[in-house]
Amino acid sequence: MEKNHIYQYSLLNALMDGVSETGISVSQFQQKGNQGLGTFSRMDGELLLLDGTVYKLRAGGDITVAPPDEQIPYGVCTNFVPDDTKQVVLADKTSIEEELEKFKPHTTNLFLSYRIKGHFKHIKARTVRGQEYKGQPLSELRDNQFVRDYENVDATVIGFRSPRSWQGFAVAGQHLHFISEDHKAGGHVLELSSDGEVSMSVAVASSIHIDLPRSDDFNEAKLTLDDAGIKRVEG
């Protein structure tokens, strides 16, 4: 992939319908970019791609490097090359949007990818525990997700900001995962704050490539937009 082009496999709506048995392999996904996020087969844990390595972030804080043949039913990545890097203070998660607007104004209907690195005062994150039965929708997994608060953690956050009109194709607005410097903590970020400056790098993406599954599960899914459900699940 060219720099700052976004690659996406499948649709968020498919996860909402529980379509997650198979997908693109980890080794194929790694060829598409150097940073990204997603999930694994049967939605067993959160995915974070950082500098070419795919990490599997599971409930309870179990973090491993994903094997090359593991399946990714939904994933988004980019060959990230920053347009700009600044030192910022993040009072809370909404501060990310404010800082993105300062970095790149007039990009409301474009995609932004970013990386934040430094010391965080607080991060609240979740990891999904995986489907209990085939086809279980993502909205149901929310009720059994693992949520933990992390205090004073050195970490890297990978994120994408997608336009509102893309809700259901992707997560409209902020979608971000983190991994701690010691690789002992990670997950889908629900809250975060820093009490000092952290490094934030941002790039604009206006080119999107989406590969759709060809499975029977995908083609039998309704794929209707559940905006309220997405907001509840994604925080």
C-alpha positions in Angstrom: 0.0 0.0 0.0 1.1 3.6 -0.7 1.8 5.8 2.3 -1.3 6.9 4.3 -3.7 4.9 2.1 -6.2 3.0 4.3 -6.8 -0.7 3.8 -9.9 -2.3 5.4 -11.0 -5.9 5.4 -14.8 -6.4 5.8 -17.3 -4.0 7.4 -18.1 -3.1 11.0 -21.8 -3.9 10.1 -20.6 -7.5 9.5 -19.2 -7.7 13.1 -22.4 -6.3 14.4 -24.2 -9.2 12.7 -21.7 -11.7 14.1 -19.8 -12.5 10.9 -16.4 -13.4 12.2 -15.5 -17.0 11.5 -12.8 -16.3 8.9 -11.1 -13.4 7.2 -7.7 -12.2 6.0 -4.6 -13.9 7.5 -2.3 -12.0 9.8 0.5 -12.4 7.3 -1.6 -10.8 4.5 -2.7 -8.0 6.8 0.9 -7.2 7.7 1.5 -6.6 4.0 -1.1 -3.8 3.9 0.4 -1.4 6.4 2.5 -0.8 9.5 -0.1 0.2 12.0 -3.8 -0.7 12.5 -6.5 -2.3 14.6 -9.3 -4.8 14.4 -10.2 -8.2 15.9 -9.6 -11.9 15.4 -11.7 -14.9 14.5 -14.8 -15.3 16.7 -14.0 -11.8 18.0 -11.5 -13.3 20.5 -9.6 -10.3 21.6 -8.6 -6.9 20.2 -6.0 -6.5 17.4 -3.2 -3.9 17.3 -0.7 -3.6 14.5 2.3 -1.6 15.5 5.5 -1.2 13.4 4.6 -4.3 11.4 3.9 -6.6 14.4 0.3 -7.8 15.0 -0.5 -8.1 18.7 -3.4 -10.0 20.2 -4.9 -8.2 23.2 -7.1 -10.6 25.2 -9.3 -10.3 28.2 -7.4 -10.3 31.5 -4.3 -8.6 30.0 -2.9 -11.6 28.1 -0.9 -10.1 25.2 0.8 -12.2 22.5 2.2 -11.8 19.0 -0.4 -13.2 16.6 0.7 -16.2 14.5 0.9 -15.5 10.7 -2.0 -17.8 9.8 -4.5 -16.5 12.4 -7.7 -15.0 10.8 -8.8 -11.4 11.0 -12.5 -11.0 10.2 -12.3 -7.2 10.5 -9.2 -5.0 10.3 -8.1 -1.5 9.3 -4.5 -0.4 8.7 -2.3 2.1 6.9 1.3 2.5 5.9 1.6 5.4 8.4 3.9 8.3 7.5 3.1 11.3 9.7 2.3 14.6 8.1 3.0 16.3 11.4 4.1 15.5 15.0 3.4 17.7 18.1 3.6 17.5 21.8 0.1 17.7 23.3 -1.7 17.4 26.7 -4.9 15.3 26.6 -7.3 16.1 29.4 -9.6 13.3 28.2 -10.6 11.3 25.1 -12.5 14.2 23.6 -9.2 16.2 23.6 -8.0 14.0 20.8 -10.7 15.4 18.4 -9.8 18.9 19.5 -6.1 18.3 18.8 -6.8 16.6 15.4 -8.7 19.7 14.4 -5.7 21.9 15.2 -3.4 19.6 13.3 -5.6 19.2 10.2 -8.5 21.7 10.0 -11.0 21.2 7.2 -10.7 17.4 7.1 -14.2 16.6 8.4 -15.0 14.3 5.6 -11.6 12.7 5.3 -9.9 10.0 7.3 -7.2 10.7 9.8 -4.8 8.2 11.2 -2.7 8.9 14.2 -0.2 7.6 16.8 0.1 8.9 20.4 3.0 7.9 22.5 4.0 8.8 26.0 3.0 8.6 29.7 -0.7 8.5 30.4 -2.2 9.3 33.7 -5.2 7.1 33.1 -6.5 4.7 30.4 -9.7 2.8 30.6 -9.9 0.0 28.0 -11.9 -3.0 27.1 -11.2 -6.4 25.4 -13.9 -8.6 24.0 -14.0 -12.2 25.3 -15.0 -13.8 22.1 -18.3 -15.3 20.8 -20.1 -17.9 22.9 -21.8 -19.2 19.8 -21.3 -18.8 16.0 -22.9 -15.7 14.7 -23.3 -14.0 18.1 -23.5 -10.2 17.4 -21.0 -7.8 18.7 -23.7 -5.9 20.5 -24.2 -8.9 22.8 -20.5 -9.3 23.5 -20.5 -5.8 25.1 -22.3 -7.3 28.1 -19.5 -9.8 28.8 -16.4 -7.7 27.9 -13.4 -7.3 30.1 -12.9 -3.6 31.2 -9.9 -2.4 33.2 -8.5 1.0 34.4 -4.8 1.5 34.0 -3.0 4.3 36.0 0.3 5.9 35.1 1.2 3.8 32.1 3.7 4.4 29.3 1.9 3.4 26.2 1.4 3.8 22.4 -2.1 4.5 21.1 -3.0 3.7 17.5 -6.2 5.5 16.1 -8.3 6.3 13.2 -10.9 9.1 12.8 -13.5 8.2 10.2 -16.2 10.6 8.8 -19.7 10.4 10.2 -21.1 9.2 6.9 -19.0 6.0 7.2 -20.7 4.7 10.3 -21.3 1.0 9.8 -18.6 0.7 7.2 -16.2 1.6 9.9 -16.4 3.3 13.3 -17.5 6.9 12.7 -15.4 9.2 14.8 -12.6 7.9 17.0 -11.5 4.3 17.1 -8.3 3.6 19.0 -6.4 0.7 20.6 -3.4 0.9 22.9 -0.5 -1.3 24.1 1.7 -0.5 27.1 5.4 -0.1 26.7 6.1 -3.3 28.6 3.4 -5.2 26.6 1.5 -6.1 29.8 -1.6 -4.1 29.1 -3.7 -3.2 26.1 -7.1 -3.0 24.6 -9.8 -0.8 22.9 -9.6 2.6 24.5 -12.7 4.0 26.2 -11.1 6.8 28.2 -7.7 8.3 28.5 -5.9 11.3 29.9 -2.3 12.6 30.3 -1.1 15.0 33.0 1.8 16.0 30.8 2.8 16.2 27.2 2.6 13.2 24.9 3.8 12.9 21.3 1.0 12.9 18.7 1.6 12.2 15.0 -1.2 12.6 12.4 -1.7 11.9 8.7 -4.6 12.6 6.4 -5.9 9.7 4.3 -8.2 10.3 1.3 -7.7 6.9 -0.4 -9.5 3.9 1.0 -9.4 0.3 -0.2 -12.0 -2.2 1.1 -11.9 -5.9 0.6 -15.2 -7.7 1.3 -15.5 -11.4 2.4 -16.9 -13.9 0.0 -18.2 -16.3 2.6 -21.8 -17.5 2.9 -22.0 -15.9 6.3 -21.2 -12.5 5.0 -23.6 -12.8 2.0 -26.4 -14.0 4.3 -26.0 -11.2 6.8 -28.5 -8.2 6.7 -25.7 -5.6 7.3 -28.2 -3.0 8.3 -26.9 0.0 10.3 -27.3 -0.2 14.1 -26.1 3.2 14.9 -27.1 3.1 18.6 -25.6 -0.4 19.0 -22.3 0.7 17.5 -22.1 3.7 19.8 -22.8 1.5 22.9 -20.2 -1.1 21.8 -17.4 1.2 20.7 -17.8 3.7 23.5 
